[in-house]
Amino acid sequence: MAGAERLKKESDKFLFGEFWTAKQRQGHPIHHTVSYRASFKPELPAFFMKEFLHKKKKIVYDPFGGRGTTAVQANIEGHFAIHNDIHPLSIFLASARQTVPNFDVLVQKLDSLDLKQYIPEEEGDERLLPFFHPDTLLEIKNFKKYMKDDKSPEMLFLGLIALSRLHGHSTGFFSVYTFPQLSIPPEAQRRNNIKRNQTPEYRDIKSRIIQKMRRDLATPIPPFYHEFSKENQYTLASANHVPSIATESVDLIVTSPPFLDKVDYEADNWLRHWFLDIPKNSERKLSIFSNITDWNQFIKSTLKESSRVLKKGAYMVMEVGEVKKGNEILNLDEDVVDMAKGSGLVWAKTYIHTQTFTKLSNCWNVSNNEKGTNSNRCVVLRKAN
């Protein structure tokens, strides 16, 4: 094929436009129950489910499940979901919404909890007191005890709501003023308290849980939601080796891998890990890479495993971004296409979704071709028949 013809053919594979809304929080409120860094909008998986699944009751898989956006949206769209992640926090965030109980039932359950029971001072409290008033911390600890002993859907969902209220920047959170999306170190919080001339005040956690639940459950979930969510599968594994998922069982993959070393999920979530009793595990950092070579090798092995679980003719959508390394802009979609060679997946097209900047993007100082991007570059791969 002549060079000009080849370039013309490849250019036809790039689709540009605003394929879903740029507005924030347009999806079902159940998506936004808890914040999570580097998660994509529910409109993204919704778009590709409509694009590549023409019948209901299909199996949608996300190997980098994160907050659970793909799984929850699959159930909302009338599909079954498989949610995988190497982080236990991710499994909790997704599985806690497998069942969405009735608001009145949740309030009744919450009312039955005695959160004033005396608990002696424990080792590690000094790390928590820059964030919480001692009486608030006591209530949180009692809540944790109930979560440990009670694995009912109601308690699981209440735990999710409590987790979402754990720390943040308004009086609706359990903590003094701090960051909502990431847990800063205690030393940094102490400095913030001095700088802001603030001291953690007592905040009743039950009323704040109820207030958050009332907002999140104001919009009913689809009546068929639980018909599909009850069949969901949640797996804790590295995306490049998920043996519990059957070969050629998945109808569509929609996912977004970590972008090199942009997010440290362990450090950013240490307070949430404490709340859920998730132990430290340095091996969970294996999917965060500081150089493009190691990232590419991991993606290559992930694509091979994804090809194994996909049905013949089915599609995989991998959302990646532009990453700045030094003075160089890396378009990771190009690397994904290269890494797919020999995996059994063939590049079909790339959707480049562009939009005006959002409040969140400006908050993280993100701008096109500088520090990341406010576009979504979605590589579509297809498994050969």
Secondary structure, DSSP 8 states (H G I E B T S, - for coil): --HHHHHHHHHTTEEEE--S--SSS-S-GGGGSS--TT---THHHHHHHHHH--SSS-EEEESS-TTSHHHHHHHHTT-EEEEEES-HHHHHHHHTTSS---HHHHHHHHHT----------TTHHHHTTTS-HHHHHHHHHHHHHHHH---HHHHHHHHHHHHTSSBSSTTSSSSB--SSS---HHHHHHHHHHTT-------HHHHHHHHHHHHTSS---TTHHHHHTT-EEEES-TT--TTS-TT-EEEEEE----TTS--HHHHTHHHHHHHT----GGGGGG--SSHHHHHHHHHHHHHHHHHHEEEEEEEEEEE-EEEETTEEEEHHHHHHHHTTTTTEEEEEEEEE-----HHHHHTT--TTTSS-SSEEEEEEEE--
